[in-house]
Structures are given as C-alpha cells and as structure tokens.
Amino acid sequence: MNKANDYLISCDFEKALEEIEKAKKIDPNNATIYYNLGQIYFLLDDSKKAIENYNKAIELNPNYTFAYYSRGLTKSFNGDNIGGLKDMDKTLELKPDFNFALFQRASFKNNQGDSDGAIEDMSSIIKNKNDFANGYYFRGIFYGQKKEYQKAINDLSKAIALKIDRNNVYIYRGIFNIELGNMVQACEDFKKAKELGEYNVEQYINKYCNRNEMIN
C-alpha cells in the first residue's frame, strides 16, 4: 500500500491501481482496500467501478462512514441526487458532526428544492464551526431563495467579515438589498464587486445605480 500511496501522490493513478489490486489478492476481505479502489476509479473517471468498490467496502463493513460519503458524492456526480442524499443521510447517522457530509447534504437538498433542509444543515455546520465563511455564504443564498432577504444579508455580511474569497458575495448582497429597497447599500455592493473584478455586475450598475457616480 505504501507504493500505491506514492503513486497517488505523483498522480499516477494507473500504477496505484495496480498496487492496490495486488493487495486485494492478498487480503480479499479488507474493506479499506475496496474503498481505496473506489477512490482511484473515481479519479480515473470510472464512476461505475468506483461505486461497485464502495458497495463492496460497505458490504464488508456496514459502518464504513467514508465509503457512504464517497459513494454519495459519486452518485451525485453522475446525476443521482436522491441516491447521493441517502448516502449522506447514512454518513451523518454514523458521524453526525461530519461537516463535509453536512455541506454536501445541504447542497443536495437545495438542488431538490428543500431550502429549509439545506438551511438546517448549513446551520449545523456553523454551530460546529462558527468561523466557516462558506457556511454563512451559502446559508445566505438559501435564505435569499426563500425571500428572507434580511437574514440573507446578515449571513453574507458575516461571510464578508470573515474574509470569504468569493467576490460575487457583494453581488448577491446587492441584489438582496434591492429587494428590500436599500438602493444606496446595493449600489455600494455592486461598486465593490466591480472593483474586485466582477465585471458581470455592470448590468446591475446600469439598471439601478447612477453611472456617473458608480463608474470611475
């Protein structure tokens, strides 16, 4: 397995696969080996074989948290959001404080129109890690989708205070300020987004703001 890890580090996935297949012949009932095979097949863009190996890992170890998590990601990657969501549910049943799984489940729920569920999961992440800027960013967008604009603005402002590396946060906050009639604040946000290189913000500046004041 050490050689396999070396090959993975150097991104030689085919060689890594060969080494792990050798290990499987020696220890065919080792769940970790099948999990690692699943990871490599995913990196090789063979999702079908990745899922087959995650399935085997779970068969050998029904409480294999990371196998459920990785299988869920792979299913979602291939358009099976329902299957992905079920695997994230199982992952979080086994490890309730697994923030990466909470984040993915929030995304899956939002994609299926469950904004409330997405907000609940993102709130759990924030409770676990209250300086997680992306948690506030995405929860703010989810609130915006529900037309809870002040909550959205509050979360996006928190993300900005935490120095989130997403310049479009100002565009979203500007849009939500417009919904509340806060035109001055909205135009300030659009101007900041433009200063940071978000040139697609021009449409909002042209529509809502004084060009002479905003574009200089």
C-alpha positions as CSV (number, residue, x, y, z in Angstrom):
1,M,0.0,0.0,0.0
2,N,2.9,2.4,0.5
3,K,3.8,2.1,-3.1
4,A,0.2,2.8,-4.0
5,N,0.3,6.0,-1.9
6,D,3.5,7.1,-3.6
7,Y,1.8,6.7,-7.0
8,L,-1.3,8.6,-5.8
9,I,0.9,11.5,-4.6
10,S,2.5,11.6,-8.1
11,C,-1.0,11.3,-9.7
12,D,0.0,8.0,-11.4
13,F,-3.4,6.5,-10.8
14,E,-2.9,3.5,-13.1
15,K,0.2,2.4,-11.2
16,A,-1.6,3.0,-7.9
17,L,-4.5,0.8,-9.2
18,E,-2.1,-2.0,-10.0
19,E,-0.6,-1.9,-6.5
20,I,-4.0,-1.9,-4.7
21,E,-5.2,-4.8,-6.9
22,K,-2.1,-6.8,-5.8
23,A,-3.1,-6.0,-2.2
24,K,-6.7,-7.2,-2.8
25,K,-5.4,-10.6,-4.0
26,I,-3.5,-11.0,-0.7
27,D,-6.4,-9.7,1.5
28,P,-9.7,-10.0,-0.4
29,N,-11.9,-9.2,2.6
30,N,-10.3,-5.9,3.5
31,A,-12.9,-3.1,3.3
32,T,-10.3,-0.4,3.2
33,I,-8.8,-1.9,0.0
34,Y,-12.1,-1.7,-1.8
35,Y,-12.6,1.8,-0.5
36,N,-9.2,2.8,-1.9
37,L,-10.1,1.1,-5.2
38,G,-13.3,3.1,-5.3
39,Q,-11.3,6.3,-4.8
40,I,-8.9,5.6,-7.6
41,Y,-11.6,4.5,-10.1
42,F,-13.4,7.8,-9.3
43,L,-10.1,9.7,-10.1
44,L,-9.9,7.7,-13.3
45,D,-13.5,8.8,-14.2
46,D,-14.9,5.3,-13.9
47,S,-17.8,6.0,-11.6
48,K,-19.4,2.6,-12.2
49,K,-16.4,0.7,-10.9
50,A,-16.0,3.3,-8.1
51,I,-19.5,2.6,-6.9
52,E,-19.0,-1.1,-7.2
53,N,-16.0,-1.0,-5.0
54,Y,-17.6,1.3,-2.4
55,N,-20.5,-1.1,-2.4
56,K,-18.1,-4.0,-1.6
57,A,-16.4,-1.9,1.1
58,I,-19.8,-1.3,2.7
59,E,-20.8,-4.9,2.4
60,L,-17.6,-5.9,4.3
61,N,-18.0,-3.0,6.8
62,P,-21.6,-1.7,7.1
63,N,-20.5,1.2,9.3
64,Y,-17.8,2.5,6.9
65,T,-18.6,6.2,7.1
66,F,-16.2,7.4,4.4
67,A,-17.4,4.7,2.0
68,Y,-21.0,6.0,2.3
69,Y,-19.8,9.6,1.9
70,S,-17.7,8.9,-1.2
71,R,-20.4,6.7,-2.8
72,G,-22.8,9.6,-2.2
73,L,-20.5,12.1,-3.9
74,T,-20.0,9.7,-6.8
75,K,-23.8,9.1,-7.2
76,S,-24.5,12.9,-7.2
77,F,-21.6,13.5,-9.6
78,N,-23.5,11.2,-12.0
79,G,-26.8,12.9,-11.5
80,D,-28.3,10.6,-8.9
81,N,-29.0,13.3,-6.2
82,I,-31.6,11.1,-4.5
83,G,-29.1,8.3,-4.1
84,G,-26.4,10.7,-3.0
85,L,-28.7,12.2,-0.4
86,K,-29.5,8.8,1.0
87,D,-25.8,8.1,1.4
88,M,-25.2,11.4,3.1
89,D,-28.0,10.6,5.5
90,K,-26.3,7.3,6.4
91,T,-23.0,9.1,6.7
92,L,-24.4,11.6,9.2
93,E,-26.2,8.8,11.0
94,L,-22.8,7.3,11.6
95,K,-20.9,10.6,12.2
96,P,-23.3,13.4,13.0
97,D,-20.6,16.1,13.2
98,F,-19.1,15.3,9.8
99,N,-19.1,18.9,8.4
100,F,-18.2,17.8,4.8
101,A,-21.2,15.5,4.7
102,L,-23.4,18.2,6.1
103,F,-22.2,20.6,3.5
104,Q,-22.8,18.1,0.6
105,R,-26.2,17.1,2.0
106,A,-27.2,20.8,2.2
107,S,-26.2,21.2,-1.4
108,F,-28.2,18.1,-2.4
109,K,-31.3,19.2,-0.5
110,N,-31.1,22.7,-2.1
111,N,-30.8,21.1,-5.6
112,Q,-34.1,19.2,-4.8
113,G,-35.9,22.4,-3.7
114,D,-35.6,21.7,0.0
115,S,-34.3,25.1,1.1
116,D,-35.4,24.6,4.7
117,G,-33.4,21.4,4.9
118,A,-30.4,23.0,3.3
119,I,-30.5,25.9,5.8
120,E,-30.8,23.4,8.7
121,D,-27.7,21.5,7.6
122,M,-25.7,24.7,6.9
123,S,-26.7,26.0,10.4
124,S,-25.4,22.8,11.9
125,I,-22.0,23.4,10.3
126,I,-22.0,26.9,11.5
127,K,-22.8,25.7,15.0
128,N,-19.8,23.3,14.8
129,K,-17.5,25.9,13.2
130,N,-18.7,29.4,13.7
131,D,-15.9,30.9,11.6
132,F,-16.8,29.0,8.5
133,A,-17.3,31.8,5.9
134,N,-18.7,29.5,3.2
135,G,-21.3,28.3,5.6
136,Y,-22.7,31.8,6.0
137,Y,-22.3,32.5,2.3
138,F,-24.4,29.5,1.2
139,R,-26.9,29.8,4.0
140,G,-27.3,33.5,2.9
141,I,-28.0,32.4,-0.6
142,F,-30.5,29.8,0.6
143,Y,-32.3,32.4,2.7
144,G,-32.4,34.6,-0.4
145,Q,-34.0,31.9,-2.4
146,K,-36.7,31.8,0.3
147,K,-37.1,35.6,0.0
148,E,-35.9,36.0,3.6
149,Y,-33.7,38.9,2.5
150,Q,-32.6,40.4,5.8
151,K,-31.4,37.0,7.0
152,A,-29.6,36.6,3.7
153,I,-27.9,40.0,4.0
154,N,-26.9,39.3,7.6
155,D,-25.3,36.0,6.6
156,L,-23.5,37.5,3.6
157,S,-22.2,40.3,5.7
158,K,-20.8,37.8,8.2
159,A,-19.1,35.9,5.3
160,I,-17.5,39.2,4.2
161,A,-16.4,39.9,7.8
162,L,-14.7,36.5,7.8
163,K,-12.9,37.5,4.6
164,I,-14.5,35.0,2.3
165,D,-12.7,34.5,-1.0
166,R,-15.8,34.9,-3.2
167,N,-16.1,38.3,-4.8
168,N,-19.6,37.7,-6.0
169,V,-20.8,37.8,-2.4
170,Y,-21.2,41.6,-3.0
171,I,-23.4,41.0,-6.0
172,Y,-25.7,38.7,-4.0
173,R,-25.8,41.1,-1.1
174,G,-26.5,43.9,-3.5
175,I,-29.4,42.0,-5.1
176,F,-31.0,41.2,-1.8
177,N,-30.6,44.9,-0.7
178,I,-32.5,45.9,-3.8
179,E,-35.3,43.5,-2.8
180,L,-35.5,45.4,0.5
181,G,-35.4,48.8,-1.2
182,N,-31.9,49.6,0.1
183,M,-30.6,51.2,-3.1
184,V,-27.7,53.0,-1.7
185,Q,-26.3,49.9,0.0
186,A,-27.0,47.9,-3.1
187,C,-25.0,50.2,-5.3
188,E,-22.1,50.3,-2.8
189,D,-22.0,46.5,-3.0
190,F,-22.1,46.5,-6.8
191,K,-19.3,49.0,-6.9
192,K,-17.2,46.9,-4.6
193,A,-17.9,43.8,-6.7
194,K,-16.7,45.7,-9.8
195,E,-13.6,46.9,-8.0
196,L,-12.8,43.3,-7.3
197,G,-13.1,42.2,-10.9
198,E,-16.7,41.0,-11.1
199,Y,-17.4,42.7,-14.4
200,N,-20.8,40.9,-14.9
201,V,-22.1,43.3,-12.2
202,E,-22.3,46.1,-14.8
203,Q,-25.9,45.1,-15.7
204,Y,-27.0,45.9,-12.1
205,I,-25.0,49.1,-12.0
206,N,-26.5,50.2,-15.3
207,K,-30.0,49.4,-14.2
208,Y,-30.1,50.6,-10.6
209,C,-27.2,53.0,-10.0
210,N,-26.0,56.4,-11.0
211,R,-23.4,55.6,-13.6
212,N,-21.6,58.9,-13.2
213,E,-21.2,58.2,-9.5
214,M,-20.5,54.5,-9.7
215,I,-18.2,54.0,-12.7
216,N,-15.0,56.0,-12.2
